[in-house]
Amino acid sequence: MPLSKPQQLIAECPIRFRVVVAGRRGGKTFLSMRELCRYASQPNSVVWYLTNSRQQAKSLVWDKLKNKLRSLRWIKDTNESELTISLVNNSKICLKSAEQGDNLRGESLNFIVIDEFADIDLDIIWNQIIRASLSDKKGHALFIGTPKAGNQTARDLYDNYLTKKGWMSFSYTTIDGGFVDAEEIEQAKQDLSPKVFAQEYLASWEQFAGVIMYEFGEHNITEVAKPMEYETLVVGLDFNVTPLCAQVGRNTSRGIEIFDEIILENSNTNEFCDELRNRYPKNPITIYPDPAGQQRKTSANGNTDIKILEMAGFTTRYHRSHPLVKDRINACNSLFFLREDNTTRFKIDPRCKHTIKSLRNWSYKPETMVPQKDGWDHAVDSLGYLIEFLYPIQKPQQRVAPRAFGHQLA
């Protein structure tokens, strides 16, 4: 299948540094993979795909890229631990993460894709490390992602084309991408808060003014009925030692209602299980915990946190890997916001004082979109695991035929 018009425009642009902000499901991943292959088709080239975390890089492109290159018969060898693909023309495609920091130094690059660039510390990763790696080969770069207005460095990068030679910027919405129909986008508009919709689907540089849960307000705080004796309950849980945070509530056809919170200092998962069952001895309970609990072992006999929950008789539901922080934030804000009919899908009882304070006070670091680690994050994290699992930001599915990359090895 041919490229969409926005993709074609970007792919044909000869400018050395290209910056793209686009709506969800606008074909960003496919365009990134296509450009990686285009530059790697030249012999002895080194091309990188860089994003915020190793897990994100692996889940987004690793398997897709390997499958595509195998079908083209380009692969000579793959290194799963290093996330590196060696090609028959002696080129290399490497997946990297910003978590590697100074370990990214040293290699000379022909081309790099920096995905979700607004989530990366560009002052360090781009200005101090990657830019120099492109110098001797006069390598090219493609920055791609959704806009984050609070990240002034990312906005300045997007605006470079206005004053600097060798830079070009592009912006297109989800509907412009051509892979998601208007009906699905209209449904997203109804489901999401206006600012989240503008950022994620319209590729708009929305200003969030520092506070992360900006849609949370007095309209969410109201008395919530306590549960009946055998009512099914839902719980969000963050495995932290001080404090260990959880919210207890119900999931209804109208949304989530939180009527209780559990905040334990210097505690552990076994003590949490005792406390939760003491408060609700006869209720069936499903817990939505931090996925890190799959690996974190806190019992004397080596059981993981999630195993401890299950041994205590609770049902657990969680992702096998961490959802992106921004997806949890957007899912929460889209549940919190006050709709046009003056209703909301999230209610919390005023007795949950710590959670309410956390929702009001958790903020980004100044002039960035990096959340503060200041103590307010733990209660929001636990609530976020619950909300994101039950009410995720849906990623509309593209119904498209397989696309031809159109490259040949040189």
C-alpha positions, 0 to 999 in steps of 0.5 A, a space after each residue: 500500500 502506498 504512503 499516505 500524503 503526509 507520510 509521502 511528503 515527509 519521506 521525500 523531504 531531503 532536509 537533514 533534520 526532520 521533526 514530525 508531530 502527528 496524531 495517534 495511529 497516523 502511521 508514525 511507527 511504519 514511517 520510522 521503520 521505513 526510514 530506518 530501512 531506507 538508510 540501512 539499504 546503503 552498505 556499511 551504514 549505522 542507523 539507530 532507533 531511539 526512544 524513551 525506554 528499552 521496553 518501549 523500543 522493543 514492543 513498538 518496532 523490534 518484532 515488526 522490523 525483524 519480520 519485515 527484514 526477514 521477508 526482504 532477505 536482508 538479515 545476516 544476524 540478530 542480537 536479541 540482548 543488544 536489539 541489533 540487526 546486522 544486514 547482508 550489506 554490512 549495515 546495522 540497525 540498532 534499537 536504543 533507549 534514552 535510559 542508556 545515557 552516556 553509554 550512547 556515546 562513541 558510535 558514528 551514525 548515518 541516521 537516527 529516528 528519535 521516537 516520542 522525542 517530547 518524552 526524552 531529555 533532549 538537552 542531554 540526549 540530543 544536544 550533548 550526545 547524539 548530535 555529535 554522533 552524526 557529525 563526521 558522516 553528516 548523518 540525518 535525524 527524524 524526530 517523531 511523536 505527539 506534541 507536549 506543550 509543557 516541554 519547551 525544549 521539544 517545542 523549540 526543536 519543532 520551531 527550529 525550521 523557522 530560524 535554522 538551516 537544515 531543519 524542517 517540521 511537519 504536523 498532521 492529525 489522525 484524520 489526515 493520516 488516513 488510517 482511522 475513519 471519522 466515526 472512530 475519531 468522533 467516538 474518541 472525541 466523546 471519550 477523551 478530555 478535550 485537551 487529551 483529544 487535541 494533543 493525541 488526535 489533533 497533534 496540537 501543542 496543548 498547554 497543561 500548566 504544570 499540574 498533571 491531573 489537570 481535569 481533576 476537580 471538585 466535580 469529582 469529589 462527592 460522597 460515595 456509598 460504602 459497599 454492600 457485604 458481598 459486592 465486587 470491589 476493585 482496587 488499584 495498588 502501588 507496591 511502595 514501602 513508604 507509603 504503600 498506596 491503594 484505592 478501593 472502589 467499584 466499577 459501574 456502567 457510569 465509571 469508577 467510584 472510589 470510597 476508601 484508600 489504604 495508605 501504609 507506612 513502612 509496610 509490605 504486601 502481606 500487611 496490605 493483604 491483612 488490612 484489605 481483608 480486615 476492612 472487607 472480609 466478605 467482598 470478592 476483590 479484584 486488584 489492579 497492581 503495578 506490573 513490577 510486582 511480577 518480578 519484585 520478591 518481598 516474602 521470606 520464601 521468595 514469592 513475588 508481590 503479585 503471587 502474595 496477592 493471589 495466595 491471599 485469595 484476591 484476583 489480579 489483573 495487570 499488563 505484562 509490561 508497564 503501560 506508558 506513563 503518558 497513557 496512564 495520565 491521559 486515561 485518568 484525565 479522560 475519566 476525570 473531566 466534566 462532560 458537557 452534560 455536567 456528568 463525570 465518570 470518576 467519583 471519589 469520597 472526601 474521606 480519601 484525603 491523601 489520594 485527593 491531595 495527590 491528584 491536586 498536587 502532582 506536577 511536572 518538573 518546571 518547563 518539562 513534561 517529566 513528572 515529579 518524584 515528590 511523594 505525591 506520585 505514589 497514590 496517583 500511580 496506584 489509582 492510575 493502574 486501575 483506571 488505565 486497565 479498565 478505561 485505557 486510551 483506545 488505540 484505533 486499529 488500522 485496517 490496511 493491506 500490507 505495505 511495500 517498503 520499496 527499498 533495495 539493498 545497494 
